Amino acid sequence: GVKNMEVTYKKHINVDKENRTEFLLVNWDYEDGSDYLAKIFCKEFGMSAEEKVDYIYFSVIKLHLDKINYELLWHEDFGNMIYSIEQEEQDVNMLERRLKVVLSILNEKLKAN
């Protein structure tokens, strides 16, 4: 069943958004999935999360830490994703490292259920 489906991600270059590097979550497509991920980012890395903003087809939670800004997006066509507003290579790499930590915590919690 669902419990065996490990949550992973795939890296996506969005040419419609000036080649923004996005991390699309695999096996994690929930309307409130971003809320759950935001909690882990805040707890693990001391980030702060803004209130979720709901639009018609998608919702966004903004995460901040110092000068770093991430957006957790849920879209009814694409599911859950995260990207860094700052697209310097070191910022994208840092996000990827943090995401790996967050997903390992998430997967542990899913296994424990």
C-alpha positions in Angstrom: 0.0 0.0 0.0 0.9 3.6 0.4 3.2 3.1 3.3 5.8 1.4 1.1 5.9 4.3 -1.3 9.0 6.3 -0.3 8.7 10.1 -0.9 11.4 11.3 -3.2 11.9 14.2 -5.5 12.9 15.0 -9.0 14.8 18.1 -10.1 13.1 20.1 -12.8 14.3 23.1 -14.8 11.2 25.3 -15.4 11.9 27.1 -18.7 8.7 29.1 -18.3 10.1 30.6 -15.1 13.5 31.8 -16.3 15.0 28.3 -15.9 14.1 28.1 -12.2 15.3 24.9 -10.6 12.3 23.3 -8.9 12.1 20.1 -6.8 9.0 18.2 -7.6 7.9 15.7 -4.9 7.2 12.1 -5.9 4.6 10.1 -4.0 3.6 13.2 -2.0 0.6 14.8 -3.7 -1.6 16.3 -0.9 -3.4 19.6 -0.8 -2.1 20.1 2.7 1.2 18.4 2.0 3.1 21.7 2.0 1.9 22.5 5.5 3.5 19.3 6.8 6.7 19.9 5.0 6.9 23.5 6.2 6.7 22.3 9.8 9.7 20.0 9.3 11.7 22.8 7.5 10.9 25.2 10.4 11.8 22.6 13.1 15.0 21.3 11.5 16.5 24.5 10.1 14.9 27.3 12.2 13.1 28.7 9.2 9.9 30.7 9.6 6.8 30.0 7.6 4.2 32.5 6.4 0.5 31.8 6.4 -0.5 29.6 3.5 -2.0 31.7 0.6 -4.7 29.9 -1.3 -5.4 30.6 -4.9 -7.9 28.9 -7.2 -5.7 26.1 -8.5 -2.7 26.2 -6.2 -1.5 27.3 -2.8 1.9 28.7 -1.6 3.7 28.7 1.7 6.7 31.0 1.9 9.7 30.0 4.1 12.4 32.4 5.3 15.7 32.2 7.0 18.0 35.2 6.9 18.2 36.1 3.3 17.0 32.8 2.0 13.4 32.4 0.7 11.8 29.2 -0.4 8.3 28.7 -1.7 6.4 25.4 -1.1 3.8 25.1 -3.8 0.9 22.8 -4.2 -0.8 22.8 -7.6 -3.7 20.6 -8.6 -1.9 19.7 -11.9 1.7 19.3 -10.6 1.3 18.3 -6.9 3.8 19.5 -4.4 7.1 21.2 -5.1 9.6 23.5 -3.5 12.0 26.1 -5.0 14.3 28.8 -3.8 13.6 32.4 -4.8 17.4 32.9 -4.9 18.6 30.8 -7.8 22.3 31.1 -7.3 23.9 27.6 -7.6 24.8 27.5 -3.9 21.3 28.4 -2.9 19.7 25.7 -5.0 22.3 23.2 -3.7 21.6 24.2 -0.1 17.8 23.7 -0.7 18.5 20.3 -2.2 20.5 19.2 0.9 17.8 20.5 3.2 15.1 18.8 1.2 17.0 15.5 1.5 17.0 15.8 5.3 13.3 16.8 5.4 12.3 13.8 3.2 14.3 11.4 5.3 12.5 12.6 8.4 9.2 12.4 6.5 9.8 8.9 5.3 10.8 7.8 8.8 7.5 9.2 10.1 5.5 7.5 7.4 7.1 4.1 8.1 6.4 4.5 11.8 2.6 5.0 11.2 
